[in-house]
């Protein structure tokens, strides 16, 4: 930011973005552990991608 030689504003935004990312990942991890018997969103998405694109995954 202009006029902020100390970089405090930039540092604060970095901390806010980092904390938000950590919160999102923590919630996703909690949901994964809570529903360990079910496939996660990412596993379901990967499985459906492979199913729709078998040409990329030939043996």
GROMACS elastic network, one bead per residue, 0.5 to 0.9 nm:
[ bonds ]
;  ai    aj funct       b0    kb
    1     4     6  0.59136   500
    1     5     6  0.84261   500
    1     7     6  0.76594   500
    1     9     6  0.72034   500
    1    10     6  0.70860   500
    2     5     6  0.78204   500
    3     6     6  0.89852   500
    4     7     6  0.57061   500
    4     8     6  0.71357   500
    4     9     6  0.72738   500
    4    10     6  0.87959   500
    5     8     6  0.80926   500
    6     9     6  0.82021   500
    6    10     6  0.89909   500
    7    10     6  0.53003   500
    7    11     6  0.61347   500
    7    12     6  0.86107   500
    8    11     6  0.50577   500
    8    12     6  0.60551   500
    8    13     6  0.86409   500
    9    12     6  0.51144   500
    9    13     6  0.62675   500
    9    14     6  0.86080   500
   10    13     6  0.52203   500
   10    14     6  0.61987   500
   10    15     6  0.87276   500
   11    15     6  0.62619   500
   11    16     6  0.86832   500
   12    15     6  0.50827   500
   12    16     6  0.62038   500
   12    17     6  0.86616   500
   13    17     6  0.60949   500
   13    18     6  0.84265   500
   14    17     6  0.52686   500
   14    18     6  0.60411   500
   14    19     6  0.85439   500
   15    18     6  0.50410   500
   15    19     6  0.59974   500
   15    20     6  0.84860   500
   16    19     6  0.51928   500
   16    20     6  0.61383   500
   16    21     6  0.86197   500
   17    20     6  0.51113   500
   17    21     6  0.61575   500
   17    22     6  0.85875   500
   18    21     6  0.51399   500
   18    22     6  0.61309   500
   18    23     6  0.86082   500
   19    22     6  0.50363   500
   19    23     6  0.61299   500
   19    24     6  0.86799   500
   20    23     6  0.50931   500
   20    24     6  0.62814   500
   20    25     6  0.87237   500
   21    24     6  0.51644   500
   21    25     6  0.62204   500
   21    26     6  0.84858   500
   22    25     6  0.52204   500
   22    26     6  0.59593   500
   22    27     6  0.85876   500
   23    26     6  0.50558   500
   23    27     6  0.61815   500
   23    28     6  0.86069   500
   24    27     6  0.52945   500
   24    28     6  0.62717   500
   24    29     6  0.86750   500
   25    28     6  0.50379   500
   25    29     6  0.60879   500
   25    30     6  0.85608   500
   26    29     6  0.50468   500
   26    30     6  0.60840   500
   26    31     6  0.85902   500
   27    30     6  0.50383   500
   27    31     6  0.61563   500
   27    32     6  0.85316   500
   28    31     6  0.51750   500
   28    32     6  0.61434   500
   28    33     6  0.87223   500
   29    33     6  0.62087   500
   29    34     6  0.84917   500
   30    33     6  0.52056   500
   30    34     6  0.60071   500
   30    35     6  0.85863   500
   31    35     6  0.61060   500
   31    36     6  0.83420   500
   31    40     6  0.86115   500
   32    35     6  0.53215   500
   32    36     6  0.57919   500
   32    37     6  0.89960   500
   32    38     6  0.82682   500
   32    39     6  0.82372   500
   32    40     6  0.63166   500
   33    36     6  0.50529   500
   33    37     6  0.87842   500
   34    37     6  0.85489   500
   35    38     6  0.55700   500
   35    39     6  0.79669   500
   35    40     6  0.81560   500
   36    39     6  0.73402   500
   36    40     6  0.82843   500
   39    42     6  0.80324   500
   39    43     6  0.58912   500
   39    44     6  0.62948   500
   40    43     6  0.51852   500
   40    44     6  0.62415   500
   40    45     6  0.85514   500
   41    44     6  0.51820   500
   41    45     6  0.60696   500
   41    46     6  0.86160   500
   42    45     6  0.50201   500
   42    46     6  0.60928   500
   42    47     6  0.85424   500
   43    46     6  0.51666   500
   43    47     6  0.61264   500
   43    48     6  0.86132   500
   44    47     6  0.51353   500
   44    48     6  0.61744   500
   44    49     6  0.85686   500
   45    48     6  0.51894   500
   45    49     6  0.61113   500
   45    50     6  0.86745   500
   46    49     6  0.50239   500
   46    50     6  0.62103   500
   46    51     6  0.85649   500
   47    50     6  0.52293   500
   47    51     6  0.61627   500
   47    52     6  0.86986   500
   48    52     6  0.61258   500
   48    53     6  0.85269   500
   49    52     6  0.52034   500
   49    53     6  0.60557   500
   49    54     6  0.84968   500
   50    53     6  0.51038   500
   50    54     6  0.57528   500
   50    55     6  0.87794   500
   50    56     6  0.77920   500
   50    57     6  0.71393   500
   51    54     6  0.58777   500
   52    55     6  0.88739   500
   53    56     6  0.59528   500
   53    57     6  0.74644   500
   54    57     6  0.52608   500
   54    58     6  0.65622   500
   55    58     6  0.58328   500
